Amino acid sequence: MLGWLEDALKVNVLAPALKGRANDELCEFIADTLGLSRRFVALALGDKSRQKLLQIEGLSLDEVRLRLLKSVTP
């Protein structure tokens, strides 16, 4: 994870952007970071874009933000 850019979280993944591999790695990373099962994180928009919108189930928006902030704060 690289950090915040205004309201967006900048994440760098190593998987190639072929056949959805980078998207899958992103969802897996976010799920792990949030302490969720992978099935609760899905790509909602941006499957072929550098900017993504993820759908996260099981947590409120405030809880997602709090957990992500904790993960990028030293």
TIGUKE-107661 format. One record per atom (N, C-alpha, C, CB): residue in one letter; x, y negated, z negated; atom name. Coordinates in Angstrom, 1 decimal. Glycine has a CB too. Layout:
// TIGUKE-107661
<resn:a | x:X | y:Y | z:Z | name:CA>
...
***
This chain:
// TIGUKE-107661
<resn:m | x:0.9 | y:1.2 | z:0.0 | name:N>
<resn:m | x:0.0 | y:0.0 | z:0.0 | name:CA>
<resn:m | x:0.9 | y:-1.2 | z:0.0 | name:C>
<resn:m | x:-1.0 | y:0.0 | z:-1.2 | name:CB>
<resn:l | x:0.6 | y:-2.2 | z:0.8 | name:N>
<resn:l | x:1.4 | y:-3.4 | z:0.9 | name:CA>
<resn:l | x:0.9 | y:-4.5 | z:0.0 | name:C>
<resn:l | x:1.4 | y:-3.8 | z:2.3 | name:CB>
<resn:g | x:-0.4 | y:-4.7 | z:-0.1 | name:N>
<resn:g | x:-1.0 | y:-5.8 | z:-1.0 | name:CA>
<resn:g | x:-2.1 | y:-6.5 | z:-0.4 | name:C>
<resn:g | x:0.1 | y:-6.7 | z:-1.3 | name:CB>
<resn:w | x:-2.5 | y:-7.5 | z:-1.0 | name:N>
<resn:w | x:-3.7 | y:-8.3 | z:-0.6 | name:CA>
<resn:w | x:-3.4 | y:-9.4 | z:0.4 | name:C>
<resn:w | x:-4.4 | y:-8.8 | z:-1.8 | name:CB>
<resn:l | x:-4.2 | y:-9.6 | z:1.3 | name:N>
<resn:l | x:-4.2 | y:-10.7 | z:2.3 | name:CA>
<resn:l | x:-5.6 | y:-11.4 | z:2.2 | name:C>
<resn:l | x:-3.8 | y:-10.3 | z:3.8 | name:CB>
<resn:e | x:-5.7 | y:-12.4 | z:1.3 | name:N>
<resn:e | x:-7.0 | y:-13.0 | z:1.0 | name:CA>
<resn:e | x:-7.9 | y:-11.9 | z:0.4 | name:C>
<resn:e | x:-7.6 | y:-13.7 | z:2.3 | name:CB>
<resn:d | x:-9.0 | y:-11.6 | z:1.1 | name:N>
<resn:d | x:-10.0 | y:-10.6 | z:0.6 | name:CA>
<resn:d | x:-9.7 | y:-9.2 | z:1.2 | name:C>
<resn:d | x:-11.4 | y:-11.0 | z:0.9 | name:CB>
<resn:a | x:-8.7 | y:-9.1 | z:2.0 | name:N>
<resn:a | x:-8.4 | y:-7.8 | z:2.7 | name:CA>
<resn:a | x:-7.2 | y:-7.2 | z:2.0 | name:C>
<resn:a | x:-8.2 | y:-8.0 | z:4.2 | name:CB>
<resn:l | x:-7.3 | y:-5.9 | z:2.0 | name:N>
<resn:l | x:-6.2 | y:-5.1 | z:1.5 | name:CA>
<resn:l | x:-5.4 | y:-4.6 | z:2.6 | name:C>
<resn:l | x:-6.7 | y:-3.9 | z:0.6 | name:CB>
<resn:k | x:-4.1 | y:-4.9 | z:2.6 | name:N>
<resn:k | x:-3.2 | y:-4.4 | z:3.7 | name:CA>
<resn:k | x:-2.5 | y:-3.1 | z:3.3 | name:C>
<resn:k | x:-2.1 | y:-5.5 | z:4.1 | name:CB>
<resn:v | x:-2.7 | y:-2.1 | z:4.1 | name:N>
<resn:v | x:-2.2 | y:-0.8 | z:3.9 | name:CA>
<resn:v | x:-1.5 | y:-0.3 | z:5.1 | name:C>
<resn:v | x:-3.4 | y:0.2 | z:3.5 | name:CB>
<resn:n | x:-0.3 | y:0.3 | z:4.9 | name:N>
<resn:n | x:0.5 | y:0.8 | z:6.0 | name:CA>
<resn:n | x:0.5 | y:2.3 | z:5.9 | name:C>
<resn:n | x:1.9 | y:0.3 | z:5.9 | name:CB>
<resn:v | x:0.0 | y:3.0 | z:6.9 | name:N>
<resn:v | x:0.0 | y:4.5 | z:6.9 | name:CA>
<resn:v | x:1.0 | y:5.0 | z:7.9 | name:C>
<resn:v | x:-1.4 | y:5.0 | z:7.3 | name:CB>
<resn:l | x:1.6 | y:6.2 | z:7.7 | name:N>
<resn:l | x:2.6 | y:6.7 | z:8.6 | name:CA>
<resn:l | x:2.0 | y:7.6 | z:9.7 | name:C>
<resn:l | x:3.5 | y:7.6 | z:7.8 | name:CB>
<resn:a | x:0.8 | y:8.0 | z:9.6 | name:N>
<resn:a | x:0.2 | y:8.9 | z:10.6 | name:CA>
<resn:a | x:0.0 | y:8.1 | z:11.9 | name:C>
<resn:a | x:-1.1 | y:9.5 | z:10.1 | name:CB>
<resn:p | x:0.2 | y:8.7 | z:13.0 | name:N>
<resn:p | x:-0.1 | y:8.1 | z:14.3 | name:CA>
<resn:p | x:-1.6 | y:7.8 | z:14.5 | name:C>
<resn:p | x:0.5 | y:8.9 | z:15.5 | name:CB>
<resn:a | x:-1.8 | y:6.7 | z:15.3 | name:N>
<resn:a | x:-3.2 | y:6.4 | z:15.6 | name:CA>
<resn:a | x:-3.7 | y:7.2 | z:16.8 | name:C>
<resn:a | x:-3.3 | y:4.9 | z:16.0 | name:CB>
<resn:l | x:-3.6 | y:8.5 | z:16.6 | name:N>
<resn:l | x:-4.1 | y:9.5 | z:17.6 | name:CA>
<resn:l | x:-5.1 | y:10.4 | z:17.0 | name:C>
<resn:l | x:-2.9 | y:10.3 | z:18.2 | name:CB>
<resn:k | x:-6.2 | y:10.6 | z:17.7 | name:N>
<resn:k | x:-7.3 | y:11.5 | z:17.3 | name:CA>
<resn:k | x:-7.7 | y:11.2 | z:15.8 | name:C>
<resn:k | x:-6.8 | y:12.9 | z:17.4 | name:CB>
<resn:g | x:-7.7 | y:10.0 | z:15.4 | name:N>
<resn:g | x:-8.2 | y:9.6 | z:14.1 | name:CA>
<resn:g | x:-7.3 | y:9.9 | z:12.9 | name:C>
<resn:g | x:-9.5 | y:10.3 | z:13.9 | name:CB>
<resn:r | x:-6.1 | y:10.3 | z:13.2 | name:N>
<resn:r | x:-5.2 | y:10.8 | z:12.1 | name:CA>
<resn:r | x:-4.9 | y:9.6 | z:11.1 | name:C>
<resn:r | x:-3.9 | y:11.3 | z:12.7 | name:CB>
<resn:a | x:-4.6 | y:8.4 | z:11.7 | name:N>
<resn:a | x:-4.3 | y:7.3 | z:10.8 | name:CA>
<resn:a | x:-5.5 | y:6.9 | z:10.0 | name:C>
<resn:a | x:-3.9 | y:6.1 | z:11.7 | name:CB>
<resn:n | x:-6.7 | y:7.0 | z:10.6 | name:N>
<resn:n | x:-8.0 | y:6.7 | z:9.8 | name:CA>
<resn:n | x:-8.2 | y:7.7 | z:8.7 | name:C>
<resn:n | x:-9.2 | y:6.7 | z:10.8 | name:CB>
<resn:d | x:-7.9 | y:9.0 | z:9.0 | name:N>
<resn:d | x:-8.0 | y:10.0 | z:8.0 | name:CA>
<resn:d | x:-7.0 | y:9.8 | z:6.8 | name:C>
<resn:d | x:-7.8 | y:11.4 | z:8.6 | name:CB>
<resn:e | x:-5.8 | y:9.4 | z:7.2 | name:N>
<resn:e | x:-4.8 | y:9.2 | z:6.2 | name:CA>
<resn:e | x:-5.2 | y:8.0 | z:5.3 | name:C>
<resn:e | x:-3.4 | y:8.9 | z:6.8 | name:CB>
<resn:l | x:-5.7 | y:6.9 | z:5.9 | name:N>
<resn:l | x:-6.2 | y:5.7 | z:5.2 | name:CA>
<resn:l | x:-7.2 | y:6.1 | z:4.2 | name:C>
<resn:l | x:-6.7 | y:4.7 | z:6.2 | name:CB>
<resn:c | x:-8.2 | y:6.8 | z:4.7 | name:N>
<resn:c | x:-9.4 | y:7.2 | z:3.8 | name:CA>
<resn:c | x:-8.9 | y:8.1 | z:2.6 | name:C>
<resn:c | x:-10.4 | y:8.0 | z:4.6 | name:CB>
<resn:e | x:-7.9 | y:9.0 | z:2.9 | name:N>
<resn:e | x:-7.4 | y:9.9 | z:1.9 | name:CA>
<resn:e | x:-6.6 | y:9.1 | z:0.9 | name:C>
<resn:e | x:-6.4 | y:11.0 | z:2.5 | name:CB>
<resn:f | x:-5.8 | y:8.1 | z:1.3 | name:N>
<resn:f | x:-5.0 | y:7.3 | z:0.5 | name:CA>
<resn:f | x:-5.9 | y:6.4 | z:-0.5 | name:C>
<resn:f | x:-4.1 | y:6.3 | z:1.3 | name:CB>
<resn:i | x:-7.0 | y:5.8 | z:0.1 | name:N>
<resn:i | x:-7.9 | y:5.0 | z:-0.7 | name:CA>
<resn:i | x:-8.6 | y:5.9 | z:-1.7 | name:C>
<resn:i | x:-8.9 | y:4.3 | z:0.2 | name:CB>
<resn:a | x:-9.1 | y:7.1 | z:-1.3 | name:N>
<resn:a | x:-9.7 | y:8.0 | z:-2.2 | name:CA>
<resn:a | x:-8.8 | y:8.3 | z:-3.4 | name:C>
<resn:a | x:-10.2 | y:9.2 | z:-1.5 | name:CB>
<resn:d | x:-7.6 | y:8.7 | z:-3.1 | name:N>
<resn:d | x:-6.6 | y:9.0 | z:-4.1 | name:CA>
<resn:d | x:-6.4 | y:7.8 | z:-5.1 | name:C>
<resn:d | x:-5.3 | y:9.5 | z:-3.5 | name:CB>
<resn:t | x:-6.2 | y:6.6 | z:-4.5 | name:N>
<resn:t | x:-5.9 | y:5.4 | z:-5.3 | name:CA>
<resn:t | x:-7.1 | y:5.1 | z:-6.2 | name:C>
<resn:t | x:-5.7 | y:4.3 | z:-4.3 | name:CB>
<resn:l | x:-8.3 | y:5.4 | z:-5.7 | name:N>
<resn:l | x:-9.5 | y:5.1 | z:-6.5 | name:CA>
<resn:l | x:-9.9 | y:6.2 | z:-7.5 | name:C>
<resn:l | x:-10.7 | y:4.8 | z:-5.6 | name:CB>
<resn:g | x:-9.2 | y:7.4 | z:-7.3 | name:N>
<resn:g | x:-9.5 | y:8.5 | z:-8.2 | name:CA>
<resn:g | x:-10.8 | y:9.2 | z:-7.8 | name:C>
<resn:g | x:-9.6 | y:8.1 | z:-9.6 | name:CB>
<resn:l | x:-11.1 | y:9.2 | z:-6.5 | name:N>
<resn:l | x:-12.3 | y:9.8 | z:-5.9 | name:CA>
<resn:l | x:-11.9 | y:11.0 | z:-5.0 | name:C>
<resn:l | x:-13.1 | y:8.8 | z:-5.1 | name:CB>
<resn:s | x:-12.9 | y:11.8 | z:-4.8 | name:N>
<resn:s | x:-12.8 | y:12.9 | z:-3.8 | name:CA>
<resn:s | x:-12.8 | y:12.2 | z:-2.4 | name:C>
<resn:s | x:-13.9 | y:13.9 | z:-4.0 | name:CB>
<resn:r | x:-12.1 | y:12.8 | z:-1.5 | name:N>
<resn:r | x:-12.1 | y:12.2 | z:-0.1 | name:CA>
<resn:r | x:-13.4 | y:12.1 | z:0.5 | name:C>
<resn:r | x:-11.2 | y:13.1 | z:0.8 | name:CB>
<resn:r | x:-14.4 | y:12.9 | z:0.1 | name:N>
<resn:r | x:-15.7 | y:12.9 | z:0.7 | name:CA>
<resn:r | x:-16.5 | y:11.6 | z:0.4 | name:C>
<resn:r | x:-16.5 | y:14.1 | z:0.3 | name:CB>
<resn:f | x:-16.0 | y:10.9 | z:-0.6 | name:N>
<resn:f | x:-16.7 | y:9.6 | z:-1.0 | name:CA>
<resn:f | x:-16.2 | y:8.4 | z:-0.3 | name:C>
<resn:f | x:-16.6 | y:9.4 | z:-2.5 | name:CB>
<resn:v | x:-15.2 | y:8.6 | z:0.6 | name:N>
<resn:v | x:-14.6 | y:7.4 | z:1.3 | name:CA>
<resn:v | x:-14.7 | y:7.8 | z:2.8 | name:C>
<resn:v | x:-13.1 | y:7.2 | z:0.9 | name:CB>
<resn:a | x:-15.4 | y:6.8 | z:3.6 | name:N>
<resn:a | x:-15.5 | y:7.0 | z:5.0 | name:CA>
<resn:a | x:-15.3 | y:5.7 | z:5.7 | name:C>
<resn:a | x:-17.0 | y:7.6 | z:5.3 | name:CB>
<resn:l | x:-14.9 | y:5.9 | z:7.0 | name:N>
<resn:l | x:-14.7 | y:4.7 | z:7.8 | name:CA>
<resn:l | x:-16.1 | y:4.3 | z:8.3 | name:C>
<resn:l | x:-13.7 | y:5.0 | z:9.0 | name:CB>
<resn:a | x:-16.4 | y:3.0 | z:8.0 | name:N>
<resn:a | x:-17.7 | y:2.5 | z:8.5 | name:CA>
<resn:a | x:-17.6 | y:1.7 | z:9.8 | name:C>
<resn:a | x:-18.3 | y:1.6 | z:7.4 | name:CB>
<resn:l | x:-16.5 | y:0.9 | z:9.9 | name:N>
<resn:l | x:-16.3 | y:0.2 | z:11.2 | name:CA>
<resn:l | x:-14.8 | y:0.1 | z:11.5 | name:C>
<resn:l | x:-16.9 | y:-1.3 | z:11.0 | name:CB>
<resn:g | x:-14.5 | y:0.0 | z:12.7 | name:N>
<resn:g | x:-13.1 | y:-0.3 | z:13.1 | name:CA>
<resn:g | x:-12.3 | y:1.0 | z:13.4 | name:C>
<resn:g | x:-12.4 | y:-1.0 | z:12.1 | name:CB>
<resn:d | x:-12.9 | y:2.0 | z:13.9 | name:N>
<resn:d | x:-12.1 | y:3.2 | z:14.1 | name:CA>
<resn:d | x:-11.0 | y:3.1 | z:15.1 | name:C>
<resn:d | x:-13.1 | y:4.3 | z:14.7 | name:CB>
<resn:k | x:-11.0 | y:2.1 | z:16.0 | name:N>
<resn:k | x:-9.9 | y:1.8 | z:16.9 | name:CA>
<resn:k | x:-9.3 | y:0.5 | z:16.8 | name:C>
<resn:k | x:-10.4 | y:2.0 | z:18.4 | name:CB>
<resn:s | x:-9.6 | y:-0.2 | z:15.6 | name:N>
<resn:s | x:-9.1 | y:-1.5 | z:15.3 | name:CA>
<resn:s | x:-8.1 | y:-1.5 | z:14.2 | name:C>
<resn:s | x:-10.3 | y:-2.4 | z:15.0 | name:CB>
<resn:r | x:-7.3 | y:-2.5 | z:14.1 | name:N>
<resn:r | x:-6.3 | y:-2.6 | z:13.0 | name:CA>
<resn:r | x:-7.1 | y:-3.0 | z:11.7 | name:C>
<resn:r | x:-5.2 | y:-3.6 | z:13.3 | name:CB>
<resn:q | x:-8.2 | y:-3.6 | z:11.9 | name:N>
<resn:q | x:-9.0 | y:-4.0 | z:10.7 | name:CA>
<resn:q | x:-10.2 | y:-3.0 | z:10.5 | name:C>
<resn:q | x:-9.6 | y:-5.4 | z:10.9 | name:CB>
<resn:k | x:-10.3 | y:-2.5 | z:9.3 | name:N>
<resn:k | x:-11.3 | y:-1.4 | z:9.0 | name:CA>
<resn:k | x:-12.2 | y:-1.9 | z:8.0 | name:C>
<resn:k | x:-10.5 | y:-0.1 | z:8.6 | name:CB>
<resn:l | x:-13.4 | y:-1.3 | z:8.0 | name:N>
<resn:l | x:-14.4 | y:-1.4 | z:6.9 | name:CA>
<resn:l | x:-14.7 | y:0.0 | z:6.4 | name:C>
<resn:l | x:-15.7 | y:-2.2 | z:7.4 | name:CB>
<resn:l | x:-14.4 | y:0.2 | z:5.1 | name:N>
<resn:l | x:-14.6 | y:1.5 | z:4.5 | name:CA>
<resn:l | x:-15.9 | y:1.5 | z:3.7 | name:C>
<resn:l | x:-13.4 | y:1.9 | z:3.7 | name:CB>
<resn:q | x:-16.6 | y:2.6 | z:3.7 | name:N>
<resn:q | x:-17.8 | y:2.9 | z:2.9 | name:CA>
<resn:q | x:-17.3 | y:3.7 | z:1.7 | name:C>
<resn:q | x:-19.0 | y:3.5 | z:3.7 | name:CB>
<resn:i | x:-17.5 | y:3.3 | z:0.5 | name:N>
<resn:i | x:-17.0 | y:4.0 | z:-0.7 | name:CA>
<resn:i | x:-18.2 | y:4.2 | z:-1.6 | name:C>
<resn:i | x:-15.9 | y:3.2 | z:-1.5 | name:CB>
<resn:e | x:-18.5 | y:5.5 | z:-1.8 | name:N>
<resn:e | x:-19.6 | y:5.9 | z:-2.7 | name:CA>
<resn:e | x:-19.1 | y:6.3 | z:-4.1 | name:C>
<resn:e | x:-20.4 | y:7.1 | z:-2.0 | name:CB>
<resn:g | x:-20.0 | y:6.1 | z:-5.0 | name:N>
<resn:g | x:-19.7 | y:6.5 | z:-6.4 | name:CA>
<resn:g | x:-19.1 | y:5.4 | z:-7.3 | name:C>
<resn:g | x:-18.8 | y:7.6 | z:-6.4 | name:CB>
<resn:l | x:-18.8 | y:4.3 | z:-6.7 | name:N>
<resn:l | x:-18.2 | y:3.2 | z:-7.5 | name:CA>
<resn:l | x:-18.9 | y:1.9 | z:-7.1 | name:C>
<resn:l | x:-16.7 | y:3.1 | z:-7.4 | name:CB>
<resn:s | x:-19.1 | y:0.9 | z:-8.0 | name:N>
<resn:s | x:-19.6 | y:-0.4 | z:-7.6 | name:CA>
<resn:s | x:-18.4 | y:-1.2 | z:-6.9 | name:C>
<resn:s | x:-20.1 | y:-1.2 | z:-8.9 | name:CB>
<resn:l | x:-18.8 | y:-2.2 | z:-6.2 | name:N>
<resn:l | x:-17.8 | y:-3.1 | z:-5.6 | name:CA>
<resn:l | x:-16.8 | y:-3.6 | z:-6.6 | name:C>
<resn:l | x:-18.5 | y:-4.2 | z:-4.8 | name:CB>
<resn:d | x:-17.3 | y:-4.0 | z:-7.7 | name:N>
<resn:d | x:-16.4 | y:-4.6 | z:-8.8 | name:CA>
<resn:d | x:-15.4 | y:-3.5 | z:-9.3 | name:C>
<resn:d | x:-17.3 | y:-5.1 | z:-10.0 | name:CB>
<resn:e | x:-15.9 | y:-2.3 | z:-9.4 | name:N>
<resn:e | x:-15.0 | y:-1.2 | z:-9.9 | name:CA>
<resn:e | x:-14.0 | y:-0.9 | z:-8.8 | name:C>
<resn:e | x:-15.8 | y:0.1 | z:-10.2 | name:CB>
<resn:v | x:-14.3 | y:-0.9 | z:-7.6 | name:N>
<resn:v | x:-13.4 | y:-0.7 | z:-6.5 | name:CA>
<resn:v | x:-12.3 | y:-1.7 | z:-6.5 | name:C>
<resn:v | x:-14.1 | y:-0.7 | z:-5.1 | name:CB>
<resn:r | x:-12.7 | y:-3.0 | z:-6.6 | name:N>
<resn:r | x:-11.8 | y:-4.1 | z:-6.7 | name:CA>
<resn:r | x:-10.8 | y:-4.0 | z:-7.9 | name:C>
<resn:r | x:-12.5 | y:-5.4 | z:-6.7 | name:CB>
<resn:l | x:-11.4 | y:-3.7 | z:-9.0 | name:N>
<resn:l | x:-10.6 | y:-3.5 | z:-10.2 | name:CA>
<resn:l | x:-9.5 | y:-2.4 | z:-10.1 | name:C>
<resn:l | x:-11.5 | y:-3.3 | z:-11.4 | name:CB>
<resn:r | x:-10.0 | y:-1.3 | z:-9.6 | name:N>
<resn:r | x:-9.0 | y:-0.2 | z:-9.4 | name:CA>
<resn:r | x:-7.9 | y:-0.5 | z:-8.4 | name:C>
<resn:r | x:-9.8 | y:1.1 | z:-9.0 | name:CB>
<resn:l | x:-8.3 | y:-1.1 | z:-7.3 | name:N>
<resn:l | x:-7.3 | y:-1.5 | z:-6.3 | name:CA>
<resn:l | x:-6.4 | y:-2.5 | z:-6.8 | name:C>
<resn:l | x:-8.0 | y:-2.0 | z:-5.0 | name:CB>
<resn:l | x:-6.9 | y:-3.5 | z:-7.6 | name:N>
<resn:l | x:-6.0 | y:-4.5 | z:-8.1 | name:CA>
<resn:l | x:-5.0 | y:-3.9 | z:-9.1 | name:C>
<resn:l | x:-6.9 | y:-5.6 | z:-8.9 | name:CB>
<resn:k | x:-5.5 | y:-3.0 | z:-9.9 | name:N>
<resn:k | x:-4.6 | y:-2.3 | z:-10.8 | name:CA>
<resn:k | x:-3.5 | y:-1.5 | z:-10.1 | name:C>
<resn:k | x:-5.3 | y:-1.3 | z:-11.8 | name:CB>
<resn:s | x:-3.8 | y:-1.0 | z:-8.9 | name:N>
<resn:s | x:-2.9 | y:-0.1 | z:-8.2 | name:CA>
<resn:s | x:-1.8 | y:-0.9 | z:-7.5 | name:C>
<resn:s | x:-3.6 | y:0.7 | z:-7.2 | name:CB>
<resn:v | x:-2.0 | y:-2.2 | z:-7.2 | name:N>
<resn:v | x:-1.0 | y:-3.0 | z:-6.6 | name:CA>
<resn:v | x:-0.3 | y:-4.0 | z:-7.5 | name:C>
<resn:v | x:-1.6 | y:-3.8 | z:-5.4 | name:CB>
<resn:t | x:-0.8 | y:-4.1 | z:-8.8 | name:N>
<resn:t | x:-0.2 | y:-4.9 | z:-9.7 | name:CA>
<resn:t | x:0.9 | y:-4.2 | z:-10.5 | name:C>
<resn:t | x:-1.2 | y:-5.5 | z:-10.7 | name:CB>
<resn:p | x:2.1 | y:-4.7 | z:-10.5 | name:N>
<resn:p | x:3.2 | y:-4.0 | z:-11.2 | name:CA>
<resn:p | x:3.0 | y:-3.9 | z:-12.7 | name:C>
<resn:p | x:4.6 | y:-4.7 | z:-10.9 | name:CB>
***
